[in-house]
Amino acid sequence: MSNSHKIVAGVKFGILSPDLIRKISVMRVETSELYDEEGLPIPGGLMDRRLGSIEPGTTCQTCGNRAVNCPGHFGYIELARPVIHPEFSPYIANLLKATCRYCGRVKLPQDRIETWKKRINAVAKHWPPLKYKYAQAIIKEASKVQKCPHCGSPQYKIKLEKPYTFYEEREGGLIKLTPLEIRERLERIPDQDLELLGLDPKEARPEWMVLRVLPVVPPSVRPSITLESGDRSEDDLTHKLVDIVRVNQRLKESIEAGSPPLIIEDLWGLLQYHVATYFNNELPGVPAAKHRSGRPLRTLAQRLKGKEGRFRGSLAGKRVDFSARTVVSPDPNLSINEVGVPEDVAKVLTVPEKVTSWNIEKLRRLVINGPEKWPGANYIIRPDGSRIDLRYVKHREEVAQTLKPGFIVERHLQDGDVVLFNRQPSLHRMSIMAHIVKVLPYKSFRLNLLVTIPYNADFDGDEMNLHVPQNEEARAEARTLMLVQEHIMTPRYGAPIIGAIHDYITGAYLLTRKDSLFDKHKATTLLYNANYKGSLPEPAILKPGPYWTGKQLVSVFLPPDMDYVGRAAVAPSSGKCDQEFCENDGYILIKNGKLLLGVFDKQAIGAEKHGTVLHEIIREYGVGKAKEIMDGLYKMFIIYLDMHGFTMGVDSIEIPDEAQRDIEKVLREAEQRVMELIEQYKRGELQPMPGKTRKETLEDLIMNVLAEARSRAGEIAGAYLGLMNHAVIMARTGARGSMLNLTQMAATVGQQSVRGKRIERGFTERTLSHFDKGELSPASKGFVYSSFRRGLSPVEFFFHAISGREGLVDTAVRTAQSGYMYRRLQSAIQDFYVAYDGTVRNSEGMIIQFRYGEDGVDPARSDHGKPVDVEKLVKKIIALRGEA
C-alpha cells in the first residue's frame, strides 16, 4: 500500500432498495415469538441465532464467531402492505406535486426541461450543491401546473397531513391516497426526470421511500439484559419490532381471509404507526409508543439525536478510564499547583512505568506491596502484552523477581505525579489545569484556596474530576504547558486570574496596617508558617521591643530589586492621597524590595486586577516567582488572620441614634423632593427629556433622587462605622461585599426595581390594593425605608421579594443563553488553528486571519492587552539613568 494520502472526494447518500435489503439480510423474520419454554431463541424470531450471538458462550450461526467478534447480521420483515417511511414524507410530497399523476413526467414543457438541464449541467461541474437549489426551483415551478404538458391529463392538489398521510383535492373533496397508490405513482417517474428533481435514480429511486421490506437490526444493536430476578428485559427496538411483526402477521392473515376493507385499513394504519414510531418516536401529531411502565420508547431517531444521543453523547464526548471524581475541600497548606488525592483514589488510578535498570528495585518493592498497600502496583504487563493482575497473585516476591527491563508496571498514583484537574462547566482554558499529586488521608480532593477562582469552585459540595496522563509525552506536555502557574495570567484580559480573595485580602490589610507590630515569637511563627527560609530582618523598633512591623514581614518575600508605586483600594477616591500624606495609608510605595508605605488589599495583591503588586511581580520576575510568593507570603496573610481573629456580628452594623436621625432626615428630604416632582408633573410644568415622555422623565428624576438619598445615607452610616469596623474592612479592602451591602443593612434598603424601573405592576393603576389609584409616592412604588437590621414592613418585604426574584430568574436565563451561545460559537470555530506562518486557518487551509488576533499578541503574555507598556519602559530607563 502506498504512503500517499487518500483524499475523500465526497460522500453519497442513497436509499436501500427492497432487493438490497433482502440481499444484505441473512434471514426473514416470520414470528413475533422470541424464546421457547426453555429460554432458547425461536428460529425465525427476532432473536434468531442467525442474526448474531449476544449471550456469552454461544456462537453465531451465520459467521461462527462468539459474541465478542460477531458484528451482528441484518434480517428483514416482508410487509403485507407497503407503508411510508415517515422521514421521507416531505420528499414524497414534493415529488407527487411536481410530477403527473398518470404518466409520471415532470409537469414542465419539454423546452423548459431542456433549459433547466443545460443550466444544471453548466453549474454542477463547478459547484454540485447548486443542483439541489435548482431542483427546489423546478419543483416549485412544476407544482403550479394544473394540466400535464405531456399527456394532457388534469392534475389535482396534493396535501400532506404530517407526518405521513397524503390527500388529493378532487371535485368531491379530499381523497386519501394509500401508500400503494403513492408507490405506483412514484414508480412511474422516469429516470431522466428524477435527475432534474435532485435524485440519483441508481442510488435512490423514490418508490423505495415507501417501504415494502423492513430491515431488522441485529441483536447486537438491541441486546436483551437479564434482571436480578432472572427475568429477561428486551430493548426498546425489540419491543417495537415485535409490534411490527405481530400487526404485519394479522394484516397478512386478514388479507388472505378476505376480511372487510375497513378491518384491513385499520390494521394497515396500525402497521404504518408502528413502522413510523420504530424510526422516530417523537413525530408531531402521533402519540408516542410507550412501555408498559408508561415511559416512551427510545427508538432509532432518539438514539442518534440530542445531547445524550450517539453523536454528542458517545462520539464527540464520552466516559474515560483513568479518571476519578469526588468532592473538593480546601487546604491552604498545599502549593497552588498541588492537589490532595485521597489514598483510596491513588490505589485505583495507575501510572504505567517502564522497567529499566535504574528503577527496577523501586518497582519490585511496589509489586510486593501489591494493590492493597499504598504505594503499590495493580498490574504487570509483559513485553508480549499479557497482563498479570496482582490481586490474584499469592507469591508476589517471586513475581517481583521476574521483572526485567521492557516490562511495564502499572503502579499506584504517587506524590509528585502530574495529573489533570477539571471542574465543570469548563468555560475557559483555566477550567482544566495540571496539578502535582500529594496523596493524603480522607475522601476528598484537596486544593489551595487561591486556585478556586479559575475553576470557579467553592466548597459547598462541588465535585471535580482528575485525569491521569498515561504516557511520557502527555506527562511532559502537562508539566510544560498546563501546570497552574502557567495559567496565572489569563488570556481574557492579560492580568492575573489567580490572586488574593476574601480572607487573604483581609489578612493582608490587617498585617500591613501601621498599627501591626510583632514581637520575636509572633514574627518568627508567621515567617516559619509561610515557609520562609532566610534570616529575620533587623527590627523596626528596638525599645520597647524588639518589634517588627507587618510591612517588614511582607518585605522579606518581595524581590530585593523591586520598585513599585500604586494606590490601595482603601485609598479615598477624593481627598489627599499621595506620597506626602495619604488617609488610610492608601499610597503604596515599594523601594528596593521594601514596603515603605501603604497597605496591601485587593488593589495590591487581588485576583483579576491589573497593575497590582502581584501583576508587577509576574511581569518582571515571571510566573515561577509569583507561585513562590503565593505559596509563602499569601499563606502568611491567612495565618495572621487566624492569629488576629476576625468576625462580624449584628453589632458590626449597629449605628448610633444620632446617625439614624441623620439618615431619616435625608430620606424625608428625598421624599419631599419626589413629591415636589410629582406635583410639577401633575401641573404639567415638568419638561420632558429628549426622546422621553413626561411620565418617563418623571420616573427617571425620581429614581435619581432616591438613589442619591441612599448613597448619602450610606455615607452617614459608613462615617459612623469607621475603618476599624470588621464589616467595613471587608467592603473597603475588596475582600467581600460592598459599602452598598452595609448601607442596606445599617441605613436603608432603598428603591426596589424590576427591569430598571420602579415597581409598577400589581392591581389596576396601583401596586397594592391599599394605595390610591395613580399614586406615585416612593412607598407605593417599592422604596424600602427600613434597613435590614431594623427589619422590613410586610409591604416593603413584598417589594423586596419582587426584585429579588428578578435576579434569580435573570441568572437562570443568562446561564442557559450563554451556554447555548458558547455551543454555537464552539461549533463554528472548532477547526481553526494558528498555522506555523502565523496565520489563522480552518481545516481546509483557508485563511481566517492573516495574523492571530490581527496583532499576533497572546493576551496572556501581553501587558494588559498591549504588546508593550512603553510609558513604563521609559520611566524605568529614566530611573536607571538617574541612578547612574
ZICORCOR-V344699 format. One record per residue. N is the residue number from 1. RES is the residue in three letters. PHI is phi in degrees with one decimal (* if undefined). BURIAL is b if it has 24 or more other C-alpha atoms within 12 Angstrom, else e. Layout:
N/RES/PHI/BURIAL
N/RES/PHI/BURIAL
This chain:
1/MET/*/e
2/SER/-76.5/e
3/ASN/-85.3/e
4/SER/-65.3/e
5/HIS/-68.3/e
6/LYS/-91.0/e
7/ILE/-108.9/e
8/VAL/-74.6/e
9/ALA/-76.1/e
10/GLY/178.8/e
11/VAL/-120.7/e
12/LYS/-117.9/e
13/PHE/-102.6/e
14/GLY/-135.5/e
15/ILE/-119.7/b
16/LEU/-69.4/b
17/SER/-84.2/b
18/PRO/-54.5/b
19/ASP/-64.1/e
20/LEU/-67.4/e
21/ILE/-60.5/b
22/ARG/-66.0/b
23/LYS/-67.4/e
24/ILE/-81.2/e
25/SER/-88.4/b
26/VAL/-103.5/b
27/MET/-163.4/b
28/ARG/-102.5/b
29/VAL/-82.2/b
30/GLU/-110.2/b
31/THR/-124.8/b
32/SER/-89.8/b
33/GLU/-72.6/b
34/LEU/-102.1/b
35/TYR/-132.1/e
36/ASP/-87.4/e
37/GLU/-61.1/e
38/GLU/-82.3/e
39/GLY/85.2/e
40/LEU/-93.8/e
41/PRO/-61.7/b
42/ILE/-81.4/e
43/PRO/-60.6/e
44/GLY/83.4/b
45/GLY/-95.9/b
46/LEU/-76.9/b
47/MET/-113.1/b
48/ASP/-49.8/b
49/ARG/-62.3/b
50/ARG/-68.0/b
51/LEU/-78.5/b
52/GLY/129.1/b
53/SER/-103.6/b
54/ILE/-120.2/b
55/GLU/-80.6/b
56/PRO/-63.7/e
57/GLY/90.3/e
58/THR/-98.9/e
59/THR/-111.0/b
60/CYS/-77.2/b
61/GLN/-76.9/e
62/THR/-93.5/e
63/CYS/-107.9/e
64/GLY/79.2/e
65/ASN/-86.4/b
66/ARG/-84.3/e
67/ALA/-52.0/b
68/VAL/-64.2/e
69/ASN/-98.7/e
70/CYS/-83.6/b
71/PRO/-75.2/b
72/GLY/91.9/b
73/HIS/-132.8/b
74/PHE/-76.8/b
75/GLY/-120.0/b
76/TYR/-147.2/b
77/ILE/-114.2/b
78/GLU/-84.9/b
79/LEU/-76.8/b
80/ALA/-66.2/b
81/ARG/-137.0/b
82/PRO/-66.3/b
83/VAL/-132.4/b
84/ILE/-86.8/b
85/HIS/-73.9/b
86/PRO/-62.6/b
87/GLU/-74.1/b
88/PHE/-98.2/b
89/SER/-57.7/b
90/PRO/-62.2/b
91/TYR/-70.0/b
92/ILE/-59.5/b
93/ALA/-58.5/b
94/ASN/-60.9/b
95/LEU/-65.1/b
96/LEU/-65.4/b
97/LYS/-69.4/b
98/ALA/-89.6/b
99/THR/-118.7/b
100/CYS/-74.1/b
101/ARG/-72.7/b
102/TYR/-105.4/b
103/CYS/-96.2/b
104/GLY/80.2/b
105/ARG/-77.0/b
106/VAL/-63.9/b
107/LYS/-79.3/b
108/LEU/-130.7/b
109/PRO/-60.0/e
110/GLN/-57.9/e
111/ASP/-64.7/e
112/ARG/-65.3/e
113/ILE/-62.1/b
114/GLU/-62.4/e
115/THR/-59.5/e
116/TRP/-63.0/b
117/LYS/-60.5/b
118/LYS/-60.5/e
119/ARG/-61.5/e
120/ILE/-65.0/b
121/ASN/-63.3/e
122/ALA/-67.3/e
123/VAL/-89.2/e
124/ALA/-57.5/e
125/LYS/-58.8/e
126/HIS/-83.8/e
127/TRP/-148.5/e
128/PRO/-53.5/e
129/PRO/-56.1/e
130/LEU/-66.8/e
131/LYS/-53.1/b
132/TYR/-65.0/e
133/LYS/-59.9/e
134/TYR/-65.2/b
135/ALA/-59.3/b
136/GLN/-60.8/b
137/ALA/-65.7/e
138/ILE/-63.5/b
139/ILE/-59.9/b
140/LYS/-61.6/e
141/GLU/-67.9/b
142/ALA/-70.2/b
143/SER/-62.8/b
144/LYS/-78.4/e
145/VAL/-72.5/b
146/GLN/-105.4/e
147/LYS/-139.5/b
148/CYS/-64.9/b
149/PRO/-70.2/b
150/HIS/-95.3/e
151/CYS/-113.3/e
152/GLY/76.3/e
153/SER/-80.5/e
154/PRO/-70.3/e
155/GLN/-113.7/b
156/TYR/-117.6/b
157/LYS/-72.6/b
158/ILE/-101.4/b
159/LYS/-126.1/b
160/LEU/-100.4/b
161/GLU/-97.9/e
162/LYS/-59.6/e
163/PRO/-91.4/b
164/TYR/-147.8/b
165/THR/-106.1/b
166/PHE/-111.9/b
167/TYR/-126.2/b
168/GLU/-118.6/b
169/GLU/-84.2/e
170/ARG/-101.8/e
171/GLU/-62.4/e
172/GLY/-83.4/e
173/GLY/119.7/e
174/LEU/-80.7/e
175/ILE/-111.2/e
176/LYS/-75.6/e
177/LEU/-94.9/b
178/THR/-84.7/b
179/PRO/-54.8/b
180/LEU/-64.0/b
181/GLU/-64.7/b
182/ILE/-60.2/b
183/ARG/-61.2/b
184/GLU/-61.8/e
185/ARG/-63.7/b
186/LEU/-67.5/b
187/GLU/-64.8/b
188/ARG/-76.7/b
189/ILE/-71.5/b
190/PRO/-71.9/b
191/ASP/-56.5/b
192/GLN/-65.7/e
193/ASP/-73.9/b
194/LEU/-62.4/b
195/GLU/-62.0/b
196/LEU/-62.1/b
197/LEU/-89.6/b
198/GLY/86.4/b
199/LEU/-112.9/b
200/ASP/-97.4/e
201/PRO/-60.5/b
202/LYS/-71.9/e
203/GLU/-96.3/e
204/ALA/-150.1/b
205/ARG/-71.9/b
206/PRO/-65.1/b
207/GLU/-67.2/b
208/TRP/-73.0/b
209/MET/-72.5/b
210/VAL/-100.0/b
211/LEU/-81.1/b
212/ARG/-107.9/b
213/VAL/-126.2/b
214/LEU/-108.6/b
215/PRO/-69.1/b
216/VAL/-109.9/b
217/VAL/-69.7/b
218/PRO/-66.5/b
219/PRO/-60.7/b
220/SER/-64.8/b
221/VAL/-86.9/b
222/ARG/-133.3/b
223/PRO/-68.7/b
224/SER/-95.5/b
225/ILE/-115.5/e
226/THR/-100.6/e
227/LEU/-76.6/e
228/GLU/-59.5/e
229/SER/-71.5/e
230/GLY/95.6/e
231/ASP/-74.8/e
232/ARG/-89.4/e
233/SER/-117.7/e
234/GLU/-90.5/b
235/ASP/-69.8/b
236/ASP/-56.3/b
237/LEU/-65.6/b
238/THR/-64.0/b
239/HIS/-54.1/b
240/LYS/-66.0/b
241/LEU/-64.6/b
242/VAL/-60.4/b
243/ASP/-58.0/b
244/ILE/-62.2/b
245/VAL/-62.1/b
246/ARG/-62.1/b
247/VAL/-66.8/b
248/ASN/-60.0/b
249/GLN/-62.5/b
250/ARG/-63.9/b
251/LEU/-63.9/b
252/LYS/-62.4/b
253/GLU/-63.2/e
254/SER/-63.4/e
255/ILE/-65.1/e
256/GLU/-64.8/e
257/ALA/-82.0/e
258/GLY/66.8/e
259/SER/-64.3/e
260/PRO/-59.7/e
261/PRO/-55.2/e
262/LEU/-63.1/e
263/ILE/-65.8/e
264/ILE/-60.7/b
265/GLU/-62.6/b
266/ASP/-60.9/e
267/LEU/-65.9/b
268/TRP/-62.7/b
269/GLY/-61.5/b
270/LEU/-69.1/b
271/LEU/-62.3/b
272/GLN/-58.4/b
273/TYR/-61.7/b
274/HIS/-65.0/b
275/VAL/-66.1/b
276/ALA/-62.6/b
277/THR/-75.1/b
278/TYR/-67.1/b
279/PHE/-78.9/b
280/ASN/-150.6/b
281/ASN/-95.3/b
282/GLU/-127.2/b
283/LEU/-72.2/b
284/PRO/-67.0/e
285/GLY/78.1/e
286/VAL/-119.3/e
287/PRO/-63.1/e
288/ALA/-68.2/b
289/ALA/-72.6/b
290/LYS/-117.9/e
291/HIS/-75.3/e
292/ARG/-56.4/e
293/SER/-74.2/e
294/GLY/97.9/e
295/ARG/-80.3/e
296/PRO/-63.2/e
297/LEU/-70.8/b
298/ARG/-98.2/b
299/THR/-102.2/b
300/LEU/-54.0/b
301/ALA/-62.7/b
302/GLN/-69.3/b
303/ARG/-70.1/b
304/LEU/-96.2/e
305/LYS/-92.8/e
306/GLY/83.3/e
307/LYS/-63.2/e
308/GLU/-94.2/e
309/GLY/-75.3/e
310/ARG/-61.0/e
311/PHE/-75.3/e
312/ARG/-76.7/e
313/GLY/-87.2/e
314/SER/-113.8/e
315/LEU/-105.5/e
316/ALA/-72.1/e
317/GLY/-151.4/e
318/LYS/-153.4/e
319/ARG/-71.5/e
320/VAL/-129.1/e
321/ASP/-84.8/e
322/PHE/57.3/b
323/SER/-133.0/b
324/ALA/-137.0/b
325/ARG/-145.5/b
326/THR/-157.2/b
327/VAL/-72.7/b
328/VAL/-101.4/b
329/SER/-138.6/b
330/PRO/-82.8/b
331/ASP/-149.4/b
332/PRO/-69.5/b
333/ASN/-84.9/b
334/LEU/-80.0/b
335/SER/-72.9/b
336/ILE/-62.9/b
337/ASN/-101.3/b
338/GLU/-103.5/b
339/VAL/-138.7/b
340/GLY/-81.9/b
341/VAL/-112.7/b
342/PRO/-60.7/b
343/GLU/-58.8/b
344/ASP/-59.2/b
345/VAL/-72.5/b
346/ALA/-62.2/b
347/LYS/-81.5/b
348/VAL/-99.4/b
349/LEU/-76.9/b
350/THR/-123.1/b
351/VAL/-120.3/b
352/PRO/-75.1/b
353/GLU/-120.5/b
354/LYS/-75.2/b
355/VAL/-77.5/b
356/THR/-129.6/e
357/SER/-68.3/e
358/TRP/-83.9/e
359/ASN/-110.3/e
360/ILE/-63.0/b
361/GLU/-66.8/e
362/LYS/-59.7/b
363/LEU/-67.4/b
364/ARG/-62.4/b
365/ARG/-61.8/b
366/LEU/-66.6/b
367/VAL/-64.7/b
368/ILE/-64.1/b
369/ASN/-62.6/b
370/GLY/68.8/b
371/PRO/-72.6/b
372/GLU/-77.1/e
373/LYS/-105.5/e
374/TRP/-97.4/b
375/PRO/-80.6/b
376/GLY/-139.7/b
377/ALA/-144.6/b
378/ASN/-105.9/b
379/TYR/-140.9/b
380/ILE/-120.9/b
381/ILE/-114.2/b
382/ARG/-77.8/e
383/PRO/-56.7/e
384/ASP/-82.0/e
385/GLY/96.1/e
386/SER/-75.8/e
387/ARG/-108.9/e
388/ILE/-111.7/b
389/ASP/-88.9/e
390/LEU/-70.1/b
391/ARG/-64.0/e
392/TYR/-106.4/e
393/VAL/-102.6/e
394/LYS/-81.7/e
395/HIS/-98.9/e
396/ARG/-72.6/b
397/GLU/-59.3/e
398/GLU/-66.5/e
399/VAL/-63.8/b
400/ALA/-60.3/b
401/GLN/-69.4/e
402/THR/-79.1/b
403/LEU/-59.4/b
404/LYS/-139.5/b
405/PRO/-52.8/e
406/GLY/109.3/e
407/PHE/-72.5/b
408/ILE/-123.5/b
409/VAL/-107.9/b
410/GLU/-90.1/b
411/ARG/-93.7/b
412/HIS/-65.3/b
413/LEU/-64.8/b
414/GLN/-127.2/b
415/ASP/-55.0/e
416/GLY/95.9/e
417/ASP/-67.3/b
418/VAL/-103.1/b
419/VAL/-134.3/b
420/LEU/-98.5/b
421/PHE/-124.1/b
422/ASN/-144.5/b
423/ARG/-125.4/b
424/GLN/-92.3/e
425/PRO/-75.6/e
426/SER/-82.2/e
427/LEU/-103.7/e
428/HIS/-148.7/e
429/ARG/-56.7/b
430/MET/-77.6/b
431/SER/-78.5/b
432/ILE/-139.5/b
433/MET/-136.2/b
434/ALA/-89.7/b
435/HIS/-126.7/b
436/ILE/-97.7/b
437/VAL/-73.3/b
438/LYS/-133.7/b
439/VAL/-77.8/b
440/LEU/-132.4/b
441/PRO/-73.4/e
442/TYR/71.8/e
443/LYS/-114.7/e
444/SER/-117.0/b
445/PHE/-74.7/b
446/ARG/-105.5/b
447/LEU/-141.5/b
448/ASN/-64.0/b
449/LEU/-62.6/b
450/LEU/-68.3/b
451/VAL/-87.8/b
452/THR/-67.2/b
453/ILE/-64.2/b
454/PRO/-62.7/b
455/TYR/-82.2/b
456/ASN/57.3/b
457/ALA/-97.6/b
458/ASP/-138.6/e
459/PHE/-111.6/e
460/ASP/-101.5/e
461/GLY/117.6/e
462/ASP/-60.4/b
463/GLU/-111.8/b
464/MET/-133.4/b
465/ASN/-109.7/b
466/LEU/-125.5/b
467/HIS/-125.5/b
468/VAL/-104.8/b
469/PRO/-61.4/b
470/GLN/-105.7/b
471/ASN/-144.4/e
472/GLU/-60.7/e
473/GLU/-63.3/e
474/ALA/-63.8/e
475/ARG/-66.9/b
476/ALA/-65.2/e
477/GLU/-62.6/e
478/ALA/-61.2/b
479/ARG/-66.9/b
480/THR/-78.6/e
481/LEU/-105.3/e
482/MET/-115.3/b
483/LEU/-59.8/b
484/VAL/-54.2/b
485/GLN/-64.1/b
486/GLU/-72.6/b
487/HIS/-117.3/b
488/ILE/-62.0/b
489/MET/-87.5/b
490/THR/-90.1/b
491/PRO/-72.3/b
492/ARG/-75.3/b
493/TYR/-138.3/b
494/GLY/60.6/b
495/ALA/-136.9/b
496/PRO/-66.2/b
497/ILE/-93.3/b
498/ILE/-102.2/b
499/GLY/-176.3/b
500/ALA/-72.4/b
501/ILE/-139.5/b
502/HIS/47.6/b
503/ASP/-62.0/b
504/TYR/-59.8/b
505/ILE/-68.3/b
506/THR/-59.2/b
507/GLY/-60.5/b
508/ALA/-62.3/b
509/TYR/-64.0/b
510/LEU/-66.0/b
511/LEU/-69.5/b
512/THR/-96.9/b
513/ARG/-64.7/b
514/LYS/-60.0/b
515/ASP/-89.5/e
516/SER/-91.9/b
517/LEU/-124.6/b
518/PHE/-134.8/b
519/ASP/-78.7/b
520/LYS/-61.7/b
521/HIS/-62.7/e
522/LYS/-67.5/b
523/ALA/-61.7/b
524/THR/-69.7/b
525/THR/-59.8/e
526/LEU/-61.7/b
527/LEU/-66.4/b
528/TYR/-63.2/e
529/ASN/-66.5/b
530/ALA/-93.5/b
531/ASN/62.7/b
532/TYR/-79.3/b
533/LYS/-102.4/e
534/GLY/-82.1/e
535/SER/-96.3/e
536/LEU/-73.4/b
537/PRO/-70.3/b
538/GLU/-62.6/e
539/PRO/-67.4/b
540/ALA/-76.1/b
541/ILE/-122.9/e
542/LEU/-90.7/e
543/LYS/-129.3/e
544/PRO/-64.1/e
545/GLY/158.2/e
546/PRO/-72.7/e
547/TYR/-127.8/b
548/TRP/-109.7/b
549/THR/-90.4/b
550/GLY/-60.2/b
551/LYS/-62.0/b
552/GLN/-65.5/b
553/LEU/-64.0/b
554/VAL/-67.3/b
555/SER/-61.4/b
556/VAL/-65.4/b
557/PHE/-90.0/b
558/LEU/-79.6/b
559/PRO/-58.4/b
560/PRO/-63.3/e
561/ASP/-104.6/e
562/MET/-83.8/b
563/ASP/-122.1/b
564/TYR/-154.9/b
565/VAL/-131.2/b
566/GLY/-170.8/b
567/ARG/-114.3/b
568/ALA/-87.9/b
569/ALA/-67.5/b
570/VAL/-78.5/b
571/ALA/-61.5/b
572/PRO/-64.0/e
573/SER/-68.9/e
574/SER/-115.6/e
575/GLY/102.9/e
576/LYS/-82.1/e
577/CYS/-152.0/b
578/ASP/-145.5/b
579/GLN/-60.5/e
580/GLU/-70.0/e
581/PHE/-150.5/e
582/CYS/-137.5/b
583/GLU/-60.3/b
584/ASN/65.0/b
585/ASP/55.8/b
586/GLY/-91.6/b
587/TYR/-95.0/b
588/ILE/-93.9/b
589/LEU/-133.5/b
590/ILE/-118.0/b
591/LYS/-128.8/e
592/ASN/48.4/e
593/GLY/75.9/b
594/LYS/-112.9/b
595/LEU/-81.3/b
596/LEU/-93.5/b
597/LEU/-133.7/b
598/GLY/93.0/b
599/VAL/-108.1/b
600/PHE/-91.6/b
601/ASP/-140.6/b
602/LYS/-57.9/b
603/GLN/-70.6/b
604/ALA/-105.3/b
605/ILE/-128.9/b
606/GLY/-74.8/b
607/ALA/-78.0/b
608/GLU/58.6/b
609/LYS/-120.9/b
610/HIS/-97.2/b
611/GLY/76.9/b
612/THR/-83.1/b
613/VAL/-59.4/b
614/LEU/-61.0/b
615/HIS/-59.5/b
616/GLU/-62.1/b
617/ILE/-61.8/b
618/ILE/-63.1/b
619/ARG/-65.4/b
620/GLU/-86.0/b
621/TYR/-120.0/e
622/GLY/88.5/e
623/VAL/-72.3/b
624/GLY/-61.9/e
625/LYS/-64.6/b
626/ALA/-61.1/b
627/LYS/-62.6/b
628/GLU/-58.2/b
629/ILE/-68.3/b
630/MET/-67.7/b
631/ASP/-76.2/b
632/GLY/-106.7/b
633/LEU/-56.5/b
634/TYR/-63.6/b
635/LYS/-65.8/b
636/MET/-63.6/b
637/PHE/-59.5/b
638/ILE/-78.1/b
639/ILE/-65.3/b
640/TYR/-65.5/b
641/LEU/-60.9/b
642/ASP/-61.5/e
643/MET/-68.3/e
644/HIS/-74.4/b
645/GLY/85.1/e
646/PHE/-154.4/e
647/THR/-153.9/e
648/MET/-141.1/e
649/GLY/-133.4/e
650/VAL/-60.7/e
651/ASP/-66.7/e
652/SER/-68.5/b
653/ILE/-116.8/b
654/GLU/-87.6/b
655/ILE/-117.9/b
656/PRO/-66.5/e
657/ASP/-58.6/e
658/GLU/-65.3/e
659/ALA/-65.7/b
660/GLN/-61.5/b
661/ARG/-66.2/e
662/ASP/-60.4/b
663/ILE/-66.0/b
664/GLU/-60.5/b
665/LYS/-63.5/e
666/VAL/-60.2/b
667/LEU/-67.3/b
668/ARG/-63.3/e
669/GLU/-61.9/e
670/ALA/-64.5/b
671/GLU/-62.0/b
672/GLN/-61.6/e
673/ARG/-60.9/b
674/VAL/-63.7/b
675/MET/-62.5/b
676/GLU/-62.9/e
677/LEU/-61.7/b
678/ILE/-63.3/b
679/GLU/-61.9/e
680/GLN/-56.8/e
681/TYR/-62.9/b
682/LYS/-65.5/e
683/ARG/-79.3/e
684/GLY/81.1/e
685/GLU/-90.2/e
686/LEU/-78.4/e
687/GLN/-80.8/e
688/PRO/-69.5/e
689/MET/-75.1/e
690/PRO/-56.8/e
691/GLY/77.0/e
692/LYS/-129.3/e
693/THR/-79.0/e
694/ARG/-63.7/e
695/LYS/-64.7/b
696/GLU/-63.5/e
697/THR/-61.3/b
698/LEU/-58.4/b
699/GLU/-60.4/b
700/ASP/-61.2/e
701/LEU/-64.3/b
702/ILE/-63.4/b
703/MET/-58.3/b
704/ASN/-63.6/b
705/VAL/-61.3/b
706/LEU/-71.0/b
707/ALA/-65.4/b
708/GLU/-65.1/b
709/ALA/-61.1/b
710/ARG/-64.6/b
711/SER/-67.8/b
712/ARG/-66.5/b
713/ALA/-60.5/b
714/GLY/-63.6/b
715/GLU/-63.0/b
716/ILE/-62.1/b
717/ALA/-62.2/b
718/GLY/-60.7/b
719/ALA/-62.9/b
720/TYR/-74.0/b
721/LEU/-73.4/b
722/GLY/76.9/b
723/LEU/-82.1/b
724/MET/-91.4/e
725/ASN/-71.2/b
726/HIS/-62.6/b
727/ALA/-66.0/b
728/VAL/-66.7/b
729/ILE/-57.2/b
730/MET/-60.5/b
731/ALA/-69.6/b
732/ARG/-74.2/b
733/THR/-79.9/b
734/GLY/88.0/b
735/ALA/-68.3/b
736/ARG/-165.9/b
737/GLY/74.4/e
738/SER/-145.2/e
739/MET/-63.9/b
740/LEU/-64.4/b
741/ASN/-58.7/b
742/LEU/-68.0/b
743/THR/-57.5/b
744/GLN/-68.1/b
745/MET/-76.7/b
746/ALA/-97.1/b
747/ALA/-108.1/b
748/THR/-152.5/b
749/VAL/-73.7/b
750/GLY/90.5/b
751/GLN/-71.3/b
752/GLN/-93.3/b
753/SER/-133.2/b
754/VAL/-128.0/e
755/ARG/55.1/e
756/GLY/77.7/e
757/LYS/-116.8/b
758/ARG/-62.3/b
759/ILE/-67.7/b
760/GLU/-117.8/b
761/ARG/-78.6/e
762/GLY/157.0/e
763/PHE/-84.9/e
764/THR/-65.1/e
765/GLU/63.0/e
766/ARG/-159.3/e
767/THR/-79.5/b
768/LEU/-130.8/b
769/SER/-66.5/e
770/HIS/-91.0/e
771/PHE/-91.0/e
772/ASP/-71.4/e
773/LYS/-63.4/e
774/GLY/77.1/e
775/GLU/-69.1/b
776/LEU/-120.1/b
777/SER/-64.3/b
778/PRO/-55.3/b
779/ALA/-61.0/b
780/SER/-80.4/b
781/LYS/-117.1/b
782/GLY/95.1/b
783/PHE/-87.7/b
784/VAL/-100.6/b
785/TYR/-74.9/b
786/SER/-69.4/b
787/SER/-105.2/b
788/PHE/-64.6/b
789/ARG/-65.2/b
790/ARG/-77.7/e
791/GLY/98.0/e
792/LEU/-94.2/b
793/SER/-74.8/e
794/PRO/-54.2/e
795/VAL/-66.3/b
796/GLU/-62.2/b
797/PHE/-60.1/b
798/PHE/-63.0/b
799/PHE/-62.5/b
800/HIS/-64.2/b
801/ALA/-65.6/e
802/ILE/-61.6/b
803/SER/-73.0/b
804/GLY/-65.0/e
805/ARG/-61.6/e
806/GLU/-57.8/e
807/GLY/-60.8/e
808/LEU/-66.0/e
809/VAL/-62.8/e
810/ASP/-55.6/e
811/THR/-60.7/e
812/ALA/-62.4/e
813/VAL/-67.2/e
814/ARG/-61.8/e
815/THR/-58.6/e
816/ALA/-64.2/e
817/GLN/-65.1/e
818/SER/-67.5/e
819/GLY/-62.8/e
820/TYR/-69.9/e
821/MET/-63.2/e
822/TYR/-62.7/e
823/ARG/-60.4/e
824/ARG/-67.4/e
825/LEU/-62.7/e
826/GLN/-62.4/e
827/SER/-63.8/e
828/ALA/-72.4/e
829/ILE/-115.4/e
830/GLN/-64.5/e
831/ASP/-105.3/e
832/PHE/-85.2/e
833/TYR/-150.4/b
834/VAL/-89.6/b
835/ALA/-77.6/e
836/TYR/-67.7/e
837/ASP/-90.4/e
838/GLY/89.2/e
839/THR/-84.5/e
840/VAL/-100.5/b
841/ARG/-130.2/e
842/ASN/-101.9/e
843/SER/-63.0/e
844/GLU/-89.6/e
845/GLY/84.3/e
846/MET/-73.4/e
847/ILE/-79.6/e
848/ILE/-97.7/e
849/GLN/-135.7/e
850/PHE/-73.4/e
851/ARG/-131.4/e
852/TYR/-53.7/e
853/GLY/65.1/e
854/GLU/70.4/e
855/ASP/-127.6/e
856/GLY/71.4/e
857/VAL/-98.9/e
858/ASP/-83.3/b
859/PRO/-56.0/b
860/ALA/-67.8/b
861/ARG/-108.2/b
862/SER/-95.8/b
863/ASP/-99.2/b
864/HIS/51.3/b
865/GLY/95.3/e
866/LYS/-88.3/e
867/PRO/-59.8/e
868/VAL/-143.3/e
869/ASP/-91.0/e
870/VAL/-62.1/e
871/GLU/-55.2/e
872/LYS/-66.3/e
873/LEU/-63.2/e
874/VAL/-60.7/e
875/LYS/-57.8/e
876/LYS/-63.8/e
877/ILE/-64.8/e
878/ILE/-60.9/e
879/ALA/-63.3/e
880/LEU/-64.9/e
881/ARG/-64.3/e
882/GLY/-60.5/e
883/GLU/-68.0/e
884/ALA/-66.6/e
